[in-house]
Amino acid sequence: MMHLILPLLASLLFVCGLIVIKRVGAAGVGAVTTLFCTNIAAAIAFSFVWFLGGEEIRWDLWWQPLIIAKLFVFGLVFTFLAIERGDVSLATPIFGVKVVFVALLLTLTGEQQLPLQVWVAAAMATLGIGLIQWTGTGHRHHVIFTVCLALAAAACYATFDVLVQRWAPVWGAGRFLPVVYWIVGIAALFLLPWVDFKPCKKRSVAGLLIAGSILIALQAICIVVAVGLFGDAARVNVVYALRGLWGVALAWLVAWKWGGAEAEHSRSTMILRVTGASILTTAVILVILVGE
């Protein structure tokens, strides 16, 4: 159970990172620049995971880290687009559906059987999403687009976690994960022609970009190392899904104090989002009880 502290920490770091990234975007930093910085930060941070040890690098299985690196990059792209187009309090609870995707994928791949509680959790998660995306305003197309992007990100990361659980033991987490993120770092270099650091001439903006990139990298280490070392992808993601609750609460608090889109929403809208996030959290509890 102690390994579940890592996804709990990751859930908090993720939300804090997204809130900072959202403010970076508001300051004029583009999604490509943010993606470049976060990928480079992740490649550097995961280099230290090498000290966890492992087997010799499996050059004959080079395609495994390549596939997982692609899933991480696409997941991050969908994540940043989701928060760029929508609110943090809208996107983060929907990312929590990843736990249901993980359970479904583990079942389809034969890793485990899918009990009734998971199907109930899936239904509750669907209801939670419905409440979270219900704004009652005229910006429905933006909301639906954000929901679709967040679900795409969740699907990418769910597949990522299931494959890490399956493939990392052959290499050893201390070898497999650094190779994955070195590929991510190399891929980030191809973004350089479109990277624009002009808005970062302001120290405050540069500081936020660095802070956001580090927070995203640290949360990735917590969640991926937990899955790579302990292999408990379903329950790890159940705890990680609590980021949906933190996302609504912290985004609302930050917007109320420093300004933001969440502060402009009506009380009823935010109450619906809190209710939806709470239902998602209940679905999370149901799924974690399956593993007891």
TORKOL-4160 file (C-alpha; in steps of 0.2 Angstrom, whole numbers, padded with zeros to 4 digits, m for minus):
292
<pt num="1" X="0000" Y="0000" Z="0000"/>
<pt num="2" X="0015" Y="0012" Z="0003"/>
<pt num="3" X="0018" Y="0013" Z="m0016"/>
<pt num="4" X="0001" Y="0022" Z="m0018"/>
<pt num="5" X="0009" Y="0037" Z="m0009"/>
<pt num="6" X="0018" Y="0040" Z="m0026"/>
<pt num="7" X="0002" Y="0042" Z="m0037"/>
<pt num="8" X="m0006" Y="0053" Z="m0023"/>
<pt num="9" X="0009" Y="0065" Z="m0024"/>
<pt num="10" X="0008" Y="0064" Z="m0043"/>
<pt num="11" X="m0011" Y="0069" Z="m0042"/>
<pt num="12" X="m0006" Y="0085" Z="m0033"/>
<pt num="13" X="0009" Y="0089" Z="m0043"/>
<pt num="14" X="m0001" Y="0086" Z="m0059"/>
<pt num="15" X="m0014" Y="0099" Z="m0055"/>
<pt num="16" X="m0002" Y="0112" Z="m0049"/>
<pt num="17" X="0008" Y="0109" Z="m0065"/>
<pt num="18" X="m0007" Y="0112" Z="m0076"/>
<pt num="19" X="m0013" Y="0127" Z="m0066"/>
<pt num="20" X="0005" Y="0135" Z="m0069"/>
<pt num="21" X="0005" Y="0130" Z="m0087"/>
<pt num="22" X="m0012" Y="0137" Z="m0090"/>
<pt num="23" X="m0006" Y="0154" Z="m0083"/>
<pt num="24" X="0010" Y="0152" Z="m0095"/>
<pt num="25" X="m0002" Y="0151" Z="m0109"/>
<pt num="26" X="m0012" Y="0166" Z="m0104"/>
<pt num="27" X="0005" Y="0175" Z="m0104"/>
<pt num="28" X="0007" Y="0171" Z="m0122"/>
<pt num="29" X="0018" Y="0156" Z="m0122"/>
<pt num="30" X="0012" Y="0144" Z="m0136"/>
<pt num="31" X="0008" Y="0125" Z="m0133"/>
<pt num="32" X="0023" Y="0120" Z="m0144"/>
<pt num="33" X="0035" Y="0129" Z="m0133"/>
<pt num="34" X="0027" Y="0122" Z="m0117"/>
<pt num="35" X="0027" Y="0105" Z="m0125"/>
<pt num="36" X="0046" Y="0106" Z="m0129"/>
<pt num="37" X="0051" Y="0112" Z="m0112"/>
<pt num="38" X="0041" Y="0099" Z="m0103"/>
<pt num="39" X="0048" Y="0085" Z="m0114"/>
<pt num="40" X="0065" Y="0091" Z="m0111"/>
<pt num="41" X="0062" Y="0092" Z="m0092"/>
<pt num="42" X="0055" Y="0074" Z="m0092"/>
<pt num="43" X="0070" Y="0067" Z="m0102"/>
<pt num="44" X="0082" Y="0075" Z="m0089"/>
<pt num="45" X="0072" Y="0070" Z="m0074"/>
<pt num="46" X="0070" Y="0052" Z="m0079"/>
<pt num="47" X="0089" Y="0051" Z="m0082"/>
<pt num="48" X="0091" Y="0049" Z="m0063"/>
<pt num="49" X="0079" Y="0034" Z="m0063"/>
<pt num="50" X="0094" Y="0025" Z="m0071"/>
<pt num="51" X="0101" Y="0023" Z="m0053"/>
<pt num="52" X="0086" Y="0011" Z="m0049"/>
<pt num="53" X="0096" Y="m0002" Z="m0059"/>
<pt num="54" X="0090" Y="m0016" Z="m0071"/>
<pt num="55" X="0095" Y="m0028" Z="m0084"/>
<pt num="56" X="0105" Y="m0024" Z="m0100"/>
<pt num="57" X="0097" Y="m0013" Z="m0113"/>
<pt num="58" X="0087" Y="m0024" Z="m0124"/>
<pt num="59" X="0091" Y="m0017" Z="m0142"/>
<pt num="60" X="0081" Y="m0031" Z="m0149"/>
<pt num="61" X="0066" Y="m0024" Z="m0141"/>
<pt num="62" X="0069" Y="m0006" Z="m0146"/>
<pt num="63" X="0051" Y="m0004" Z="m0153"/>
<pt num="64" X="0044" Y="m0005" Z="m0135"/>
<pt num="65" X="0051" Y="0011" Z="m0128"/>
<pt num="66" X="0047" Y="0019" Z="m0145"/>
<pt num="67" X="0029" Y="0015" Z="m0144"/>
<pt num="68" X="0027" Y="0021" Z="m0126"/>
<pt num="69" X="0037" Y="0037" Z="m0129"/>
<pt num="70" X="0024" Y="0041" Z="m0143"/>
<pt num="71" X="0010" Y="0038" Z="m0132"/>
<pt num="72" X="0017" Y="0050" Z="m0119"/>
<pt num="73" X="0020" Y="0063" Z="m0131"/>
<pt num="74" X="0003" Y="0062" Z="m0139"/>
<pt num="75" X="m0005" Y="0061" Z="m0121"/>
<pt num="76" X="0004" Y="0077" Z="m0117"/>
<pt num="77" X="m0001" Y="0086" Z="m0133"/>
<pt num="78" X="m0020" Y="0082" Z="m0130"/>
<pt num="79" X="m0018" Y="0087" Z="m0111"/>
<pt num="80" X="m0011" Y="0104" Z="m0116"/>
<pt num="81" X="m0023" Y="0107" Z="m0130"/>
<pt num="82" X="m0037" Y="0103" Z="m0117"/>
<pt num="83" X="m0032" Y="0115" Z="m0104"/>
<pt num="84" X="m0028" Y="0128" Z="m0118"/>
<pt num="85" X="m0046" Y="0127" Z="m0125"/>
<pt num="86" X="m0055" Y="0124" Z="m0108"/>
<pt num="87" X="m0054" Y="0126" Z="m0090"/>
<pt num="88" X="m0042" Y="0116" Z="m0078"/>
<pt num="89" X="m0057" Y="0112" Z="m0067"/>
<pt num="90" X="m0066" Y="0105" Z="m0083"/>
<pt num="91" X="m0052" Y="0095" Z="m0090"/>
<pt num="92" X="m0043" Y="0087" Z="m0074"/>
<pt num="93" X="m0058" Y="0077" Z="m0068"/>
<pt num="94" X="m0061" Y="0070" Z="m0085"/>
<pt num="95" X="m0043" Y="0064" Z="m0085"/>
<pt num="96" X="m0048" Y="0053" Z="m0070"/>
<pt num="97" X="m0058" Y="0042" Z="m0082"/>
<pt num="98" X="m0041" Y="0035" Z="m0086"/>
<pt num="99" X="m0043" Y="0023" Z="m0072"/>
<pt num="100" X="m0058" Y="0015" Z="m0081"/>
<pt num="101" X="m0048" Y="0014" Z="m0097"/>
<pt num="102" X="m0034" Y="0005" Z="m0088"/>
<pt num="103" X="m0046" Y="m0008" Z="m0080"/>
<pt num="104" X="m0054" Y="m0011" Z="m0097"/>
<pt num="105" X="m0037" Y="m0013" Z="m0106"/>
<pt num="106" X="m0030" Y="m0024" Z="m0092"/>
<pt num="107" X="m0046" Y="m0035" Z="m0095"/>
<pt num="108" X="m0044" Y="m0035" Z="m0114"/>
<pt num="109" X="m0026" Y="m0040" Z="m0114"/>
<pt num="110" X="m0030" Y="m0054" Z="m0102"/>
<pt num="111" X="m0020" Y="m0046" Z="m0087"/>
<pt num="112" X="m0036" Y="m0048" Z="m0076"/>
<pt num="113" X="m0055" Y="m0051" Z="m0076"/>
<pt num="114" X="m0066" Y="m0036" Z="m0075"/>
<pt num="115" X="m0078" Y="m0037" Z="m0060"/>
<pt num="116" X="m0095" Y="m0029" Z="m0059"/>
<pt num="117" X="m0089" Y="m0015" Z="m0048"/>
<pt num="118" X="m0078" Y="m0008" Z="m0063"/>
<pt num="119" X="m0093" Y="m0008" Z="m0074"/>
<pt num="120" X="m0103" Y="0002" Z="m0060"/>
<pt num="121" X="m0088" Y="0013" Z="m0059"/>
<pt num="122" X="m0088" Y="0016" Z="m0078"/>
<pt num="123" X="m0106" Y="0021" Z="m0077"/>
<pt num="124" X="m0103" Y="0033" Z="m0063"/>
<pt num="125" X="m0088" Y="0040" Z="m0072"/>
<pt num="126" X="m0099" Y="0044" Z="m0087"/>
<pt num="127" X="m0112" Y="0052" Z="m0076"/>
<pt num="128" X="m0098" Y="0062" Z="m0068"/>
<pt num="129" X="m0092" Y="0068" Z="m0085"/>
<pt num="130" X="m0109" Y="0073" Z="m0090"/>
<pt num="131" X="m0111" Y="0084" Z="m0074"/>
<pt num="132" X="m0093" Y="0092" Z="m0076"/>
<pt num="133" X="m0096" Y="0097" Z="m0094"/>
<pt num="134" X="m0113" Y="0104" Z="m0091"/>
<pt num="135" X="m0111" Y="0123" Z="m0091"/>
<pt num="136" X="m0128" Y="0129" Z="m0096"/>
<pt num="137" X="m0120" Y="0143" Z="m0107"/>
<pt num="138" X="m0118" Y="0146" Z="m0126"/>
<pt num="139" X="m0100" Y="0139" Z="m0127"/>
<pt num="140" X="m0105" Y="0120" Z="m0128"/>
<pt num="141" X="m0094" Y="0117" Z="m0143"/>
<pt num="142" X="m0079" Y="0123" Z="m0133"/>
<pt num="143" X="m0084" Y="0112" Z="m0119"/>
<pt num="144" X="m0087" Y="0096" Z="m0129"/>
<pt num="145" X="m0070" Y="0099" Z="m0138"/>
<pt num="146" X="m0061" Y="0100" Z="m0121"/>
<pt num="147" X="m0070" Y="0084" Z="m0115"/>
<pt num="148" X="m0065" Y="0075" Z="m0131"/>
<pt num="149" X="m0046" Y="0081" Z="m0129"/>
<pt num="150" X="m0046" Y="0076" Z="m0111"/>
<pt num="151" X="m0053" Y="0058" Z="m0115"/>
<pt num="152" X="m0040" Y="0056" Z="m0129"/>
<pt num="153" X="m0026" Y="0061" Z="m0117"/>
<pt num="154" X="m0033" Y="0048" Z="m0104"/>
<pt num="155" X="m0034" Y="0035" Z="m0117"/>
<pt num="156" X="m0016" Y="0038" Z="m0122"/>
<pt num="157" X="m0010" Y="0037" Z="m0104"/>
<pt num="158" X="m0020" Y="0022" Z="m0100"/>
<pt num="159" X="m0012" Y="0013" Z="m0114"/>
<pt num="160" X="0005" Y="0020" Z="m0109"/>
<pt num="161" X="0003" Y="0013" Z="m0091"/>
<pt num="162" X="m0003" Y="m0004" Z="m0096"/>
<pt num="163" X="0011" Y="m0007" Z="m0108"/>
<pt num="164" X="0024" Y="0000" Z="m0095"/>
<pt num="165" X="0017" Y="m0013" Z="m0083"/>
<pt num="166" X="0019" Y="m0027" Z="m0096"/>
<pt num="167" X="0036" Y="m0022" Z="m0104"/>
<pt num="168" X="0046" Y="m0014" Z="m0090"/>
<pt num="169" X="0050" Y="m0030" Z="m0080"/>
<pt num="170" X="0060" Y="m0037" Z="m0094"/>
<pt num="171" X="0071" Y="m0022" Z="m0095"/>
<pt num="172" X="0070" Y="m0017" Z="m0077"/>
<pt num="173" X="0062" Y="0000" Z="m0073"/>
<pt num="174" X="0079" Y="0008" Z="m0071"/>
<pt num="175" X="0083" Y="0005" Z="m0089"/>
<pt num="176" X="0067" Y="0005" Z="m0098"/>
<pt num="177" X="0060" Y="0022" Z="m0091"/>
<pt num="178" X="0076" Y="0032" Z="m0095"/>
<pt num="179" X="0076" Y="0025" Z="m0113"/>
<pt num="180" X="0058" Y="0030" Z="m0115"/>
<pt num="181" X="0061" Y="0047" Z="m0110"/>
<pt num="182" X="0077" Y="0050" Z="m0119"/>
<pt num="183" X="0067" Y="0046" Z="m0135"/>
<pt num="184" X="0054" Y="0059" Z="m0129"/>
<pt num="185" X="0068" Y="0071" Z="m0127"/>
<pt num="186" X="0075" Y="0068" Z="m0144"/>
<pt num="187" X="0058" Y="0069" Z="m0152"/>
<pt num="188" X="0056" Y="0086" Z="m0143"/>
<pt num="189" X="0071" Y="0093" Z="m0153"/>
<pt num="190" X="0061" Y="0091" Z="m0169"/>
<pt num="191" X="0049" Y="0105" Z="m0162"/>
<pt num="192" X="0063" Y="0118" Z="m0161"/>
<pt num="193" X="0059" Y="0127" Z="m0178"/>
<pt num="194" X="0042" Y="0131" Z="m0170"/>
<pt num="195" X="0047" Y="0135" Z="m0152"/>
<pt num="196" X="0045" Y="0153" Z="m0148"/>
<pt num="197" X="0054" Y="0160" Z="m0132"/>
<pt num="198" X="0050" Y="0178" Z="m0135"/>
<pt num="199" X="0036" Y="0179" Z="m0121"/>
<pt num="200" X="0049" Y="0171" Z="m0109"/>
<pt num="201" X="0059" Y="0187" Z="m0110"/>
<pt num="202" X="0049" Y="0192" Z="m0094"/>
<pt num="203" X="0057" Y="0184" Z="m0079"/>
<pt num="204" X="0040" Y="0180" Z="m0072"/>
<pt num="205" X="0034" Y="0171" Z="m0087"/>
<pt num="206" X="0051" Y="0161" Z="m0089"/>
<pt num="207" X="0050" Y="0156" Z="m0071"/>
<pt num="208" X="0032" Y="0150" Z="m0073"/>
<pt num="209" X="0037" Y="0140" Z="m0088"/>
<pt num="210" X="0051" Y="0132" Z="m0079"/>
<pt num="211" X="0041" Y="0128" Z="m0064"/>
<pt num="212" X="0027" Y="0121" Z="m0074"/>
<pt num="213" X="0039" Y="0110" Z="m0084"/>
<pt num="214" X="0047" Y="0103" Z="m0068"/>
<pt num="215" X="0030" Y="0100" Z="m0059"/>
<pt num="216" X="0024" Y="0090" Z="m0075"/>
<pt num="217" X="0041" Y="0080" Z="m0075"/>
<pt num="218" X="0040" Y="0076" Z="m0057"/>
<pt num="219" X="0022" Y="0070" Z="m0057"/>
<pt num="220" X="0027" Y="0059" Z="m0072"/>
<pt num="221" X="0041" Y="0051" Z="m0062"/>
<pt num="222" X="0030" Y="0048" Z="m0047"/>
<pt num="223" X="0016" Y="0039" Z="m0058"/>
<pt num="224" X="0027" Y="0030" Z="m0070"/>
<pt num="225" X="0040" Y="0024" Z="m0057"/>
<pt num="226" X="0025" Y="0017" Z="m0047"/>
<pt num="227" X="0018" Y="0007" Z="m0062"/>
<pt num="228" X="0036" Y="0002" Z="m0068"/>
<pt num="229" X="0042" Y="m0004" Z="m0051"/>
<pt num="230" X="0026" Y="m0011" Z="m0043"/>
<pt num="231" X="0015" Y="m0015" Z="m0058"/>
<pt num="232" X="m0001" Y="m0011" Z="m0049"/>
<pt num="233" X="m0007" Y="0000" Z="m0064"/>
<pt num="234" X="m0026" Y="m0002" Z="m0059"/>
<pt num="235" X="m0025" Y="0004" Z="m0041"/>
<pt num="236" X="m0011" Y="0016" Z="m0044"/>
<pt num="237" X="m0022" Y="0025" Z="m0057"/>
<pt num="238" X="m0037" Y="0024" Z="m0045"/>
<pt num="239" X="m0027" Y="0035" Z="m0032"/>
<pt num="240" X="m0020" Y="0046" Z="m0046"/>
<pt num="241" X="m0038" Y="0050" Z="m0052"/>
<pt num="242" X="m0040" Y="0060" Z="m0037"/>
<pt num="243" X="m0032" Y="0074" Z="m0047"/>
<pt num="244" X="m0050" Y="0077" Z="m0053"/>
<pt num="245" X="m0055" Y="0083" Z="m0036"/>
<pt num="246" X="m0039" Y="0093" Z="m0033"/>
<pt num="247" X="m0042" Y="0101" Z="m0051"/>
<pt num="248" X="m0059" Y="0108" Z="m0047"/>
<pt num="249" X="m0054" Y="0114" Z="m0029"/>
<pt num="250" X="m0037" Y="0122" Z="m0033"/>
<pt num="251" X="m0042" Y="0129" Z="m0050"/>
<pt num="252" X="m0057" Y="0138" Z="m0042"/>
<pt num="253" X="m0046" Y="0144" Z="m0027"/>
<pt num="254" X="m0032" Y="0151" Z="m0039"/>
<pt num="255" X="m0045" Y="0159" Z="m0050"/>
<pt num="256" X="m0054" Y="0167" Z="m0035"/>
<pt num="257" X="m0037" Y="0174" Z="m0029"/>
<pt num="258" X="m0027" Y="0179" Z="m0045"/>
<pt num="259" X="m0041" Y="0178" Z="m0058"/>
<pt num="260" X="m0045" Y="0165" Z="m0071"/>
<pt num="261" X="m0059" Y="0158" Z="m0081"/>
<pt num="262" X="m0066" Y="0148" Z="m0066"/>
<pt num="263" X="m0069" Y="0164" Z="m0057"/>
<pt num="264" X="m0081" Y="0169" Z="m0071"/>
<pt num="265" X="m0092" Y="0154" Z="m0069"/>
<pt num="266" X="m0108" Y="0154" Z="m0059"/>
<pt num="267" X="m0109" Y="0146" Z="m0043"/>
<pt num="268" X="m0121" Y="0133" Z="m0050"/>
<pt num="269" X="m0109" Y="0128" Z="m0064"/>
<pt num="270" X="m0094" Y="0126" Z="m0051"/>
<pt num="271" X="m0106" Y="0116" Z="m0039"/>
<pt num="272" X="m0110" Y="0104" Z="m0054"/>
<pt num="273" X="m0092" Y="0102" Z="m0057"/>
<pt num="274" X="m0088" Y="0098" Z="m0039"/>
<pt num="275" X="m0103" Y="0086" Z="m0039"/>
<pt num="276" X="m0096" Y="0078" Z="m0055"/>
<pt num="277" X="m0079" Y="0077" Z="m0048"/>
<pt num="278" X="m0086" Y="0069" Z="m0032"/>
<pt num="279" X="m0095" Y="0056" Z="m0042"/>
<pt num="280" X="m0079" Y="0052" Z="m0051"/>
<pt num="281" X="m0070" Y="0050" Z="m0035"/>
<pt num="282" X="m0083" Y="0038" Z="m0029"/>
<pt num="283" X="m0080" Y="0028" Z="m0044"/>
<pt num="284" X="m0062" Y="0028" Z="m0040"/>
<pt num="285" X="m0065" Y="0021" Z="m0023"/>
<pt num="286" X="m0076" Y="0008" Z="m0030"/>
<pt num="287" X="m0062" Y="0002" Z="m0042"/>
<pt num="288" X="m0049" Y="0002" Z="m0028"/>
<pt num="289" X="m0060" Y="m0008" Z="m0017"/>
<pt num="290" X="m0059" Y="m0021" Z="m0031"/>
<pt num="291" X="m0041" Y="m0024" Z="m0027"/>
<pt num="292" X="m0043" Y="m0027" Z="m0009"/>
